[in-house]
């Protein structure tokens, strides 16, 4: 299957599409599609890449993703090991026209125009409010076909009233299929090799570029340097280990690819605003 573009299977002339992903791991290619995507993560953990955003996803989180923005939910490594782990997600795909054309019939829908614009940045539903939306998503999936459209519009209306956390500070741009394949190769290489030293020349070779061209290319399409991206991956993995293991901070630093503890502590505090030890205490008390 091509990484970009990704076509949502749907009945012809349908305003929206419901999809249940019940698999060993999430579809793991960077992709984009014209439909907006509302996804409830029922089971599964891993890394969400959305435009220039990179972060962890976990169960009972709800995301709204904009039209034609490259993204991927990439499952953690253990989901690929045939150990019985599975993911489960419920997604509703709908085109912006569902709301814009509906305004002719229901003028009240015009108030959701701001939601459509905000969705380009990617939105995460505030955890305190996600349970109500999860219930509504579940109701849409349980409804008969005749009532689904009305329930979907009610759900979108509720989204417009809900506190949402933008994933990115800037609107995202679509990318070409070739650009998507290259970025996907870089992301995959990084997620498989972050635990060891990586030279820029090595990752540039993955996408058949020289070092200078790769650095320009990567920053142009992600708004960050490759080193910043690599450190984000490493710190995300470090946070997972702080939460799920009893390894010392020094052991974790080397486990995720830092070559000395002081550099790890400095980078962790610079990016997250707190030290690894405080992060571990915070996780323990939550």
Backbone bond lengths (Angstrom), bond angles and torsions (degrees), N, CA, C in turn:
res aa  C-N    CA-C-N  psi(-1)  N-CA   C-N-CA  omega(-1)  CA-C   N-CA-C  phi
1 X - - - 1.461 - - 1.525 109.56 -
2 X 1.304 117.77 136.48 1.451 121.17 179.92 1.519 110.45 -67.27
3 X 1.339 114.94 141.95 1.458 118.79 179.59 1.517 110.72 -69.20
4 X 1.298 117.15 -37.25 1.459 122.40 -178.63 1.516 108.86 -143.81
5 X 1.304 120.62 137.17 1.462 125.61 -8.97 1.516 110.69 -78.86
6 X 1.323 116.80 166.29 1.461 122.58 178.85 1.517 108.04 -110.67
7 X 1.322 117.15 124.18 1.461 120.67 -177.51 1.522 110.25 -97.68
8 X 1.319 115.45 129.19 1.451 121.42 178.83 1.522 108.57 -82.92
9 X 1.344 118.26 120.70 1.468 119.03 177.87 1.518 110.12 -69.17
10 X 1.333 118.10 129.48 1.462 120.04 -179.70 1.523 109.36 -155.39
11 X 1.308 114.21 159.71 1.453 120.25 175.73 1.519 108.49 -69.61
12 X 1.315 117.74 136.80 1.462 121.97 -179.59 1.520 109.63 -55.50
13 X 1.330 116.14 138.29 1.463 124.25 178.35 1.531 113.14 71.17
14 X 1.305 118.21 7.90 1.459 120.28 176.19 1.519 109.81 -78.61
15 X 1.341 116.79 141.20 1.462 121.04 -178.52 1.520 112.13 -78.21
16 X 1.305 116.17 -22.00 1.463 119.88 -176.95 1.528 109.12 -154.93
17 X 1.319 115.33 168.22 1.465 120.59 -177.54 1.519 109.06 -136.84
18 X 1.320 117.01 135.32 1.459 122.76 175.77 1.523 109.15 -101.35
19 X 1.318 115.84 138.64 1.466 119.49 -178.70 1.523 109.98 -139.77
20 X 1.322 116.34 132.71 1.463 122.32 173.24 1.520 108.06 -111.78
21 X 1.322 117.00 123.32 1.463 122.16 175.40 1.522 107.78 -103.55
22 X 1.315 116.66 110.99 1.464 123.61 178.26 1.522 106.36 -128.66
23 X 1.331 116.14 89.36 1.463 122.31 -168.78 1.533 109.75 -142.31
24 X 1.335 117.31 170.97 1.472 119.17 173.33 1.531 112.47 -62.62
25 X 1.344 117.27 -33.61 1.467 120.94 178.17 1.528 108.63 -155.36
26 X 1.342 115.67 163.64 1.459 120.84 -179.74 1.528 111.11 -70.24
27 X 1.335 115.88 153.63 1.470 121.35 170.08 1.524 107.36 -52.61
28 X 1.335 117.40 123.12 1.462 119.62 -164.82 1.522 114.96 -112.28
29 X 1.329 117.07 26.11 1.462 120.63 175.18 1.528 109.48 -108.06
30 X 1.311 115.92 138.92 1.457 120.29 174.07 1.524 108.56 -60.21
31 X 1.331 117.49 129.61 1.462 120.16 -175.66 1.525 110.44 -150.09
32 X 1.317 115.20 167.10 1.466 121.55 177.24 1.524 108.45 -148.08
33 X 1.322 116.23 158.15 1.466 121.56 -179.90 1.523 108.42 -155.77
34 X 1.329 118.08 155.86 1.472 120.72 -176.47 1.523 113.28 -69.22
35 X 1.329 118.02 -20.82 1.460 120.68 -179.47 1.531 111.56 -75.53
36 X 1.328 116.82 146.02 1.447 120.56 165.27 1.522 107.84 -72.38
37 X 1.310 116.91 152.67 1.465 121.00 -175.78 1.521 109.87 -130.41
38 X 1.320 115.77 120.01 1.465 121.99 173.89 1.523 107.12 -106.93
39 X 1.332 117.33 116.78 1.463 121.15 -173.28 1.520 111.44 -124.64
40 X 1.324 114.65 130.13 1.465 122.63 172.65 1.528 107.39 -105.28
41 X 1.328 116.55 117.23 1.460 121.81 175.91 1.528 107.67 -81.16
42 X 1.313 116.96 106.63 1.466 120.99 179.48 1.530 110.04 -82.91
43 X 1.334 115.88 -48.19 1.468 122.10 177.22 1.522 108.58 -139.05
44 X 1.328 115.86 146.17 1.455 119.99 175.83 1.514 112.31 120.94
45 X 1.322 114.93 149.91 1.460 121.93 178.31 1.518 109.11 -138.28
46 X 1.322 115.33 154.76 1.451 119.26 178.23 1.506 112.19 166.57
47 X 1.322 115.17 -150.60 1.457 122.79 -175.56 1.520 109.89 -114.98
48 X 1.323 116.08 128.21 1.465 121.50 173.42 1.520 108.45 -100.10
49 X 1.324 115.59 123.42 1.462 121.65 171.47 1.517 106.58 -110.82
50 X 1.332 116.09 122.94 1.465 121.41 -178.78 1.525 107.31 -138.02
51 X 1.334 116.65 105.55 1.461 118.76 -175.44 1.515 109.67 58.08
52 X 1.341 116.83 -120.86 1.463 120.19 179.35 1.528 112.49 -95.13
53 X 1.333 117.13 7.99 1.473 121.15 -179.71 1.520 110.51 -93.38
54 X 1.320 115.67 142.54 1.451 121.68 174.28 1.520 107.61 -138.81
55 X 1.330 117.33 126.58 1.457 120.12 -179.90 1.513 111.45 -162.71
56 X 1.301 115.25 173.24 1.458 122.20 -178.80 1.526 110.21 -86.07
57 X 1.330 116.90 142.78 1.463 119.93 169.70 1.521 109.10 -120.40
58 X 1.331 116.13 152.26 1.459 121.27 -178.78 1.522 109.91 -151.04
59 X 1.341 118.05 173.25 1.465 120.52 -174.37 1.525 113.89 -58.21
60 X 1.329 114.13 150.55 1.464 124.48 177.35 1.523 113.23 64.12
61 X 1.325 115.61 28.91 1.462 120.64 169.30 1.525 108.44 -104.65
62 X 1.333 115.27 149.41 1.466 121.41 -178.87 1.524 108.26 -126.22
63 X 1.333 116.30 132.19 1.459 122.28 -178.17 1.525 110.25 -126.74
64 X 1.330 115.40 143.91 1.462 121.54 170.57 1.516 107.53 -117.15
65 X 1.330 116.46 122.31 1.461 121.60 -176.62 1.513 110.57 -117.52
66 X 1.328 115.45 140.82 1.449 121.70 -171.70 1.518 114.34 -78.41
67 X 1.314 114.38 177.09 1.456 122.87 -177.80 1.525 111.06 -75.71
68 X 1.340 116.07 130.64 1.469 123.00 174.52 1.523 113.50 57.59
69 X 1.327 116.38 40.11 1.466 121.21 173.41 1.530 107.97 -110.96
70 X 1.337 118.87 123.89 1.466 120.49 -179.07 1.524 111.34 -63.14
71 X 1.333 115.98 134.68 1.460 120.24 -177.59 1.523 110.05 -157.82
72 X 1.324 115.51 163.07 1.459 120.94 174.68 1.525 108.81 -161.29
73 X 1.334 115.96 135.45 1.456 122.19 166.39 1.524 105.77 -93.55
74 X 1.323 116.90 108.70 1.467 119.45 -177.51 1.534 108.77 -105.94
75 X 1.318 116.23 117.34 1.463 121.12 -176.62 1.524 111.41 -66.13
76 X 1.335 115.38 154.21 1.456 120.13 176.07 1.524 110.37 -62.96
77 X 1.340 115.59 158.95 1.469 121.53 -171.13 1.520 112.66 -57.12
78 X 1.340 117.44 -35.31 1.467 118.96 -175.18 1.526 113.32 -66.36
79 X 1.341 117.66 -18.08 1.465 120.07 178.62 1.532 112.29 -71.98
80 X 1.328 116.69 -14.69 1.466 121.13 -179.57 1.540 112.09 -94.70
81 X 1.331 117.69 5.96 1.466 120.77 -169.68 1.526 114.12 -101.88
82 X 1.344 118.52 15.50 1.472 122.23 178.02 1.528 112.33 52.14
83 X 1.340 115.47 44.65 1.465 119.88 -177.74 1.529 112.71 -108.44
84 X 1.309 116.75 14.81 1.459 120.14 177.94 1.511 114.92 93.06
85 X 1.323 117.79 -9.05 1.462 120.22 177.25 1.527 109.90 -67.77
86 X 1.318 116.28 144.96 1.466 121.18 177.62 1.519 109.02 -141.84
87 X 1.327 114.08 158.21 1.457 120.50 174.28 1.525 108.47 -109.30
88 X 1.320 115.42 156.85 1.457 120.91 174.24 1.522 107.74 -146.12
89 X 1.315 116.02 127.00 1.466 120.98 177.87 1.517 108.88 -143.49
90 X 1.325 115.36 147.66 1.460 121.52 175.12 1.519 107.83 -119.24
91 X 1.338 115.96 126.01 1.463 121.31 -175.93 1.520 111.08 -126.92
92 X 1.321 114.90 144.03 1.461 122.27 172.50 1.520 107.03 -117.25
93 X 1.334 116.92 121.59 1.458 122.60 178.14 1.528 108.35 -105.55
94 X 1.317 116.93 130.97 1.466 119.69 177.09 1.523 109.27 -148.31
95 X 1.327 115.53 147.04 1.458 120.28 179.22 1.528 110.13 -85.02
96 X 1.332 117.05 150.77 1.467 119.56 178.03 1.522 112.56 -53.72
97 X 1.344 116.78 -28.44 1.472 120.37 -179.25 1.525 112.56 -62.17
98 X 1.341 116.90 -23.77 1.461 119.39 178.20 1.518 110.22 -57.55
99 X 1.326 116.25 -38.10 1.465 120.69 179.24 1.520 110.77 -86.43
100 X 1.332 116.74 -43.79 1.471 119.31 -174.25 1.525 111.83 -67.02
101 X 1.329 117.55 -41.52 1.464 119.67 177.50 1.524 111.23 -72.57
102 X 1.337 115.24 -30.45 1.453 118.98 179.49 1.511 113.65 -68.36
103 X 1.340 116.71 -18.22 1.463 119.99 179.82 1.525 111.79 -63.67
104 X 1.345 116.67 -26.62 1.467 119.94 179.02 1.527 110.92 -66.07
105 X 1.335 115.67 -29.68 1.464 120.61 -179.76 1.526 110.77 -95.33
106 X 1.330 115.13 -41.69 1.464 120.79 -179.05 1.523 108.79 -122.66
107 X 1.332 118.32 91.97 1.465 121.26 -178.60 1.525 112.85 -55.74
108 X 1.347 116.78 -23.45 1.464 119.92 -179.45 1.531 112.10 -61.48
109 X 1.338 115.77 -23.29 1.467 119.25 -179.30 1.524 112.42 -68.17
110 X 1.326 117.47 -15.70 1.470 120.34 -179.07 1.521 111.55 -61.80
111 X 1.333 116.95 -25.16 1.460 119.95 -179.79 1.532 112.18 -70.42
112 X 1.333 116.77 -10.28 1.462 120.44 -179.96 1.524 112.91 -91.19
113 X 1.339 117.25 0.41 1.467 120.08 179.30 1.524 110.68 -58.16
114 X 1.332 116.42 -38.51 1.465 120.27 178.35 1.518 112.40 -62.67
115 X 1.339 116.34 -34.19 1.463 120.03 177.86 1.523 110.81 -65.37
116 X 1.334 116.69 -40.33 1.467 120.40 178.96 1.525 110.92 -62.17
117 X 1.323 116.41 -41.55 1.465 120.28 179.81 1.528 110.72 -68.08
118 X 1.333 116.28 -41.51 1.463 120.11 -179.18 1.521 111.82 -67.05
119 X 1.333 116.60 -29.00 1.467 120.25 -177.21 1.521 112.17 -62.88
120 X 1.329 117.86 -24.56 1.464 120.13 178.32 1.525 111.44 -59.37
121 X 1.324 117.26 -29.58 1.463 121.26 179.82 1.528 111.90 -82.54
122 X 1.335 116.13 -9.30 1.456 120.40 -174.75 1.516 109.25 80.34
123 X 1.317 117.11 135.00 1.462 121.11 -175.88 1.522 110.10 -132.85
124 X 1.309 115.02 136.84 1.463 121.62 173.27 1.519 107.86 -112.61
125 X 1.315 116.48 130.93 1.454 120.11 -178.06 1.521 109.19 -73.57
126 X 1.324 115.89 134.47 1.459 121.50 178.02 1.532 109.55 -53.75
127 X 1.345 117.60 128.89 1.472 120.03 -176.04 1.525 113.93 -53.98
128 X 1.341 117.17 -33.84 1.462 120.07 -179.02 1.529 112.04 -67.63
129 X 1.328 116.79 -21.17 1.459 120.18 -177.06 1.528 113.23 -109.38
130 X 1.320 116.59 -2.11 1.463 119.05 -172.93 1.527 112.89 -70.38
131 X 1.334 118.18 -29.52 1.466 119.82 -175.93 1.528 112.30 -61.52
132 X 1.338 116.24 -39.96 1.463 119.11 178.93 1.524 110.61 -63.74
133 X 1.337 116.38 -42.51 1.462 120.21 179.59 1.527 111.36 -68.63
134 X 1.325 116.68 -37.89 1.464 119.97 177.02 1.523 110.01 -59.14
135 X 1.324 116.45 -42.80 1.469 120.46 177.91 1.530 110.56 -60.90
136 X 1.351 116.42 -41.95 1.462 119.63 -179.39 1.529 111.76 -68.33
137 X 1.334 116.70 -39.26 1.469 119.79 176.49 1.526 109.72 -60.58
138 X 1.314 116.20 -44.91 1.460 120.62 179.05 1.530 111.30 -60.64
139 X 1.330 116.36 -38.36 1.464 120.57 179.07 1.530 111.23 -65.30
140 X 1.332 116.76 -38.34 1.468 120.20 177.66 1.524 109.98 -60.41
141 X 1.331 116.57 -44.27 1.468 120.38 -178.92 1.527 112.00 -67.63
142 X 1.319 117.36 -28.90 1.464 121.06 -179.10 1.532 112.25 -84.37
143 X 1.328 117.00 -19.07 1.468 120.89 -172.65 1.525 111.49 -70.81
144 X 1.332 115.74 157.20 1.460 119.63 173.97 1.528 108.86 -76.71
145 X 1.330 117.84 158.80 1.471 120.94 -174.07 1.525 114.31 -54.45
146 X 1.327 118.28 -34.03 1.467 120.43 -177.16 1.522 112.68 -68.04
147 X 1.315 117.49 -32.69 1.466 120.02 -176.39 1.524 113.07 -97.21
148 X 1.343 117.27 -5.60 1.463 119.77 -176.06 1.524 112.71 -64.71
149 X 1.331 117.29 -40.11 1.461 119.36 -178.05 1.521 110.42 -60.47
150 X 1.323 116.78 -48.03 1.459 120.20 179.34 1.513 111.94 -61.24
151 X 1.327 116.95 -41.47 1.462 119.93 -179.86 1.526 111.29 -68.86
152 X 1.335 116.06 -35.35 1.467 119.10 177.38 1.525 110.81 -65.25
153 X 1.331 117.12 -42.90 1.468 120.30 177.77 1.526 110.85 -63.66
154 X 1.328 117.47 -39.06 1.472 120.61 176.39 1.528 110.48 -62.94
155 X 1.328 116.10 -38.97 1.462 120.80 178.02 1.524 110.75 -64.11
156 X 1.338 116.74 -45.21 1.466 120.32 179.31 1.527 110.20 -64.20
157 X 1.334 116.38 -38.65 1.466 120.31 176.72 1.525 110.54 -61.22
158 X 1.321 116.92 -41.42 1.472 120.81 178.39 1.525 110.64 -64.66
159 X 1.335 116.67 -36.71 1.468 120.35 176.07 1.521 111.00 -57.80
160 X 1.342 115.40 -39.93 1.460 120.26 -179.43 1.512 113.43 -65.02
161 X 1.331 117.36 -18.47 1.470 121.71 -179.59 1.529 112.41 -101.39
162 X 1.327 115.78 -1.67 1.462 121.08 -171.26 1.523 110.91 -97.84
163 X 1.328 115.98 147.87 1.466 120.40 175.95 1.522 108.96 -72.20
164 X 1.315 115.93 124.19 1.458 121.96 -175.02 1.519 110.05 -123.09
165 X 1.324 116.22 140.81 1.461 121.71 179.43 1.528 109.17 -103.07
166 X 1.342 118.56 116.12 1.472 119.08 178.21 1.524 111.11 -66.23
167 X 1.322 116.26 137.30 1.457 120.85 177.31 1.518 111.02 -76.26
168 X 1.323 116.45 -36.75 1.463 121.99 -178.21 1.519 109.27 -122.77
169 X 1.305 116.17 150.31 1.460 120.45 178.93 1.520 112.41 -80.90
170 X 1.320 116.62 -15.88 1.464 120.62 -177.45 1.524 109.81 -126.94
171 X 1.344 117.92 149.09 1.468 120.07 174.78 1.525 110.41 -59.27
172 X 1.324 116.08 147.37 1.458 121.24 -177.63 1.527 110.71 -97.12
173 X 1.331 115.45 158.59 1.460 120.97 -179.24 1.527 110.00 -115.59
174 X 1.333 117.14 144.41 1.470 119.18 174.48 1.523 110.45 -67.44
175 X 1.320 116.40 159.01 1.457 121.28 178.87 1.519 108.88 -128.10
176 X 1.329 115.50 162.62 1.461 119.70 -179.74 1.528 109.60 -77.51
177 X 1.328 115.17 167.97 1.464 119.99 179.68 1.522 110.97 -62.02
178 X 1.327 117.72 -41.53 1.460 121.14 -179.99 1.526 110.97 -65.23
179 X 1.343 116.52 -42.81 1.460 120.04 177.28 1.524 110.65 -62.07
180 X 1.332 115.65 -39.96 1.456 119.92 179.89 1.517 112.26 -63.21
181 X 1.331 116.53 -41.46 1.466 119.98 179.12 1.531 110.51 -63.66
182 X 1.329 115.88 -42.57 1.463 119.22 -179.77 1.528 111.36 -63.11
183 X 1.339 116.26 -48.47 1.458 119.44 -179.92 1.524 110.79 -62.95
184 X 1.328 116.80 -39.35 1.460 119.95 178.93 1.526 110.71 -62.19
185 X 1.328 117.25 -39.94 1.467 120.95 177.47 1.530 110.80 -62.68
186 X 1.342 116.33 -40.96 1.467 120.26 178.69 1.524 110.41 -65.38
187 X 1.338 117.02 -45.68 1.461 120.39 -179.33 1.529 110.62 -61.75
188 X 1.333 115.97 -44.91 1.465 119.94 -178.77 1.526 110.63 -63.49
189 X 1.329 117.08 -45.53 1.461 121.28 178.79 1.523 110.49 -58.56
190 X 1.331 116.60 -44.14 1.463 120.78 -176.92 1.523 111.28 -66.55
191 X 1.324 116.89 -43.77 1.464 120.17 -179.74 1.525 112.10 -65.98
192 X 1.329 116.81 -25.17 1.467 120.24 179.47 1.527 112.76 -89.19
193 X 1.344 117.66 -15.94 1.468 119.92 -171.91 1.526 114.63 -129.67
194 X 1.332 118.47 6.61 1.465 121.47 -175.49 1.527 112.84 -58.75
195 X 1.345 117.30 -23.90 1.463 121.83 -173.73 1.529 113.00 -76.84
196 X 1.315 117.39 -3.27 1.468 120.88 -179.22 1.521 109.42 -128.80
197 X 1.344 118.33 166.36 1.470 119.44 176.77 1.528 111.08 -61.02
198 X 1.327 116.79 136.10 1.466 122.37 178.26 1.521 108.31 -125.61
199 X 1.312 116.79 123.69 1.454 121.56 176.31 1.526 109.66 -90.81
200 X 1.322 116.52 146.65 1.462 120.25 179.49 1.527 111.66 -58.45
201 X 1.331 116.25 -37.47 1.460 119.57 179.38 1.529 110.96 -60.96
202 X 1.318 116.28 -35.67 1.464 120.87 -178.07 1.524 111.45 -67.98
203 X 1.331 116.59 -46.74 1.464 118.80 -178.76 1.527 110.69 -71.91
204 X 1.337 117.68 -31.73 1.464 120.57 176.30 1.528 110.68 -63.25
205 X 1.324 115.57 -35.95 1.468 120.09 179.75 1.531 111.47 -65.70
206 X 1.334 117.04 -29.00 1.470 121.15 179.21 1.524 110.67 -58.52
207 X 1.342 116.04 -35.79 1.470 120.28 -178.64 1.529 111.54 -108.82
208 X 1.351 115.94 18.70 1.467 122.60 172.98 1.526 111.62 58.06
209 X 1.331 115.99 49.15 1.463 121.88 177.02 1.522 108.78 -130.56
210 X 1.342 115.41 160.06 1.455 117.28 169.76 1.530 108.71 -82.68
211 X 1.311 115.79 169.05 1.466 120.98 -173.44 1.525 112.48 -58.46
212 X 1.319 117.31 -48.32 1.471 120.77 -176.60 1.525 111.55 -64.17
213 X 1.340 116.27 -44.21 1.468 119.84 -179.59 1.525 110.73 -64.97
214 X 1.327 116.27 -39.55 1.464 119.48 179.49 1.524 111.29 -63.97
215 X 1.325 117.05 -44.55 1.472 120.32 -179.22 1.524 110.96 -59.79
216 X 1.334 116.56 -42.75 1.474 119.84 177.94 1.525 110.35 -64.99
217 X 1.317 115.89 -45.22 1.470 121.57 -177.72 1.528 111.13 -61.06
218 X 1.322 116.13 -47.67 1.460 119.83 -175.79 1.527 110.98 -65.31
219 X 1.316 116.77 -43.03 1.469 118.96 -179.39 1.525 111.12 -68.40
220 X 1.321 117.32 -35.89 1.467 120.86 179.21 1.524 111.22 -61.03
221 X 1.343 116.77 -38.13 1.466 120.31 -173.51 1.527 114.23 -96.71
222 X 1.330 117.87 -13.53 1.470 119.53 -179.49 1.522 113.03 -122.29
223 X 1.337 117.11 -9.64 1.471 122.93 -178.44 1.532 112.12 63.40
224 X 1.318 116.63 24.25 1.462 120.28 176.50 1.524 108.55 -150.19
225 X 1.329 116.56 158.34 1.457 119.59 176.37 1.525 109.21 -75.86
226 X 1.338 115.02 161.47 1.464 117.58 178.82 1.523 110.62 -64.15
227 X 1.337 117.52 -37.01 1.466 119.97 179.38 1.524 110.77 -61.96
228 X 1.330 116.91 -41.12 1.466 119.39 177.19 1.529 110.92 -61.88
229 X 1.336 116.07 -42.81 1.467 120.44 178.58 1.529 110.82 -62.65
230 X 1.328 116.55 -45.74 1.464 121.22 179.43 1.525 110.82 -59.71
231 X 1.336 116.38 -43.27 1.465 119.58 179.01 1.526 111.67 -65.38
232 X 1.333 117.48 -35.74 1.464 119.83 176.79 1.527 110.57 -61.89
233 X 1.331 116.39 -44.09 1.466 120.56 177.40 1.527 110.01 -60.22
234 X 1.329 116.25 -48.44 1.464 120.33 -177.66 1.530 111.68 -62.06
235 X 1.328 116.74 -41.45 1.462 119.70 -179.23 1.522 111.42 -70.17
236 X 1.317 117.00 -34.15 1.463 119.23 175.94 1.523 110.10 -63.87
237 X 1.346 116.25 -44.33 1.464 119.87 178.53 1.524 110.40 -65.54
238 X 1.327 117.05 -37.12 1.464 120.47 177.92 1.524 110.82 -62.98
239 X 1.327 116.73 -41.15 1.463 120.54 178.53 1.519 110.75 -62.92
240 X 1.334 117.21 -39.53 1.467 120.72 175.96 1.527 110.63 -59.10
241 X 1.344 116.42 -44.08 1.461 120.32 -178.46 1.522 111.43 -69.85
242 X 1.331 117.32 -36.21 1.465 120.34 175.73 1.524 110.51 -61.28
243 X 1.321 115.74 -34.87 1.458 120.91 -176.82 1.525 112.66 -81.54
244 X 1.325 117.42 -34.93 1.471 119.66 -167.92 1.528 114.65 -110.80
245 X 1.341 118.42 -5.63 1.466 120.14 -178.76 1.529 110.24 -131.38
246 X 1.326 114.73 171.86 1.467 120.96 175.11 1.526 110.78 -107.69
247 X 1.322 117.22 17.57 1.463 120.26 176.22 1.520 110.02 -60.23
248 X 1.322 116.57 146.79 1.463 120.02 176.55 1.522 109.86 -69.39
249 X 1.327 116.06 162.69 1.461 120.27 178.61 1.526 110.14 -59.89
250 X 1.328 117.04 -39.60 1.467 120.18 179.24 1.528 110.94 -63.47
251 X 1.324 117.02 -43.48 1.469 120.05 178.47 1.527 111.23 -61.92
252 X 1.320 116.11 -41.17 1.464 120.23 -179.88 1.520 110.59 -65.33
253 X 1.333 116.81 -40.62 1.465 120.79 179.91 1.526 110.66 -55.74
254 X 1.325 116.51 -47.56 1.464 119.86 -179.23 1.529 111.42 -73.57
255 X 1.323 116.82 -31.84 1.462 121.51 179.95 1.524 111.48 -62.38
256 X 1.343 117.34 -33.76 1.469 120.38 -176.11 1.528 112.69 -99.52
257 X 1.334 117.61 7.46 1.455 118.79 169.78 1.513 117.46 108.04
258 X 1.339 118.38 0.83 1.464 119.38 176.16 1.521 108.73 -82.18
259 X 1.344 115.95 141.27 1.463 118.65 -175.09 1.517 113.49 -92.64
260 X 1.346 117.96 -5.89 1.460 119.65 171.84 1.524 110.12 -154.84
261 X 1.316 115.63 153.71 1.463 121.82 -172.62 1.520 112.36 -67.61
262 X 1.329 116.96 -39.66 1.469 119.03 -177.06 1.528 111.08 -64.65
263 X 1.329 117.34 -38.74 1.466 120.68 177.44 1.530 110.53 -64.63
264 X 1.328 116.65 -40.19 1.466 121.23 177.53 1.525 110.83 -62.18
265 X 1.332 116.76 -49.89 1.468 120.28 -179.47 1.522 111.71 -60.67
266 X 1.330 115.91 -42.25 1.467 120.47 -178.95 1.531 110.67 -65.16
267 X 1.322 116.67 -46.35 1.468 120.56 -179.39 1.526 111.08 -65.98
268 X 1.321 117.01 -41.04 1.466 121.61 179.81 1.526 110.14 -59.75
269 X 1.321 116.53 -47.43 1.470 119.76 -178.43 1.522 111.43 -68.67
270 X 1.328 116.94 -36.16 1.462 120.63 179.48 1.522 110.96 -63.08
271 X 1.323 117.27 -42.07 1.464 121.77 -176.39 1.522 111.98 -82.69
272 X 1.327 117.22 -43.55 1.465 120.87 -172.70 1.523 113.82 -99.58
273 X 1.328 117.21 -14.01 1.464 119.93 177.47 1.512 114.49 84.43
274 X 1.333 117.97 -4.38 1.460 122.42 177.73 1.524 108.78 -139.32
275 X 1.328 116.36 165.33 1.458 120.40 179.17 1.529 110.31 -82.22
276 X 1.338 117.62 161.99 1.469 119.73 177.26 1.528 112.95 -58.27
277 X 1.335 117.68 -37.18 1.464 120.09 179.90 1.521 111.45 -64.41
278 X 1.328 116.63 -41.91 1.466 119.78 178.05 1.523 109.84 -66.63
279 X 1.339 116.98 -38.51 1.467 120.70 176.77 1.526 110.44 -59.69
280 X 1.321 117.49 -42.73 1.471 120.60 179.67 1.528 110.69 -65.28
281 X 1.327 117.78 -41.74 1.471 120.36 178.18 1.521 110.40 -64.18
282 X 1.339 116.43 -39.31 1.465 120.91 179.99 1.526 110.14 -63.53
283 X 1.318 116.45 -43.04 1.466 120.89 179.10 1.523 110.16 -63.26
284 X 1.336 116.67 -40.50 1.463 121.53 -178.29 1.519 111.92 -64.58
285 X 1.341 116.36 -36.35 1.471 119.95 -176.68 1.514 113.12 -85.03
286 X 1.351 117.86 -17.45 1.476 120.26 -178.47 1.530 111.27 -68.77
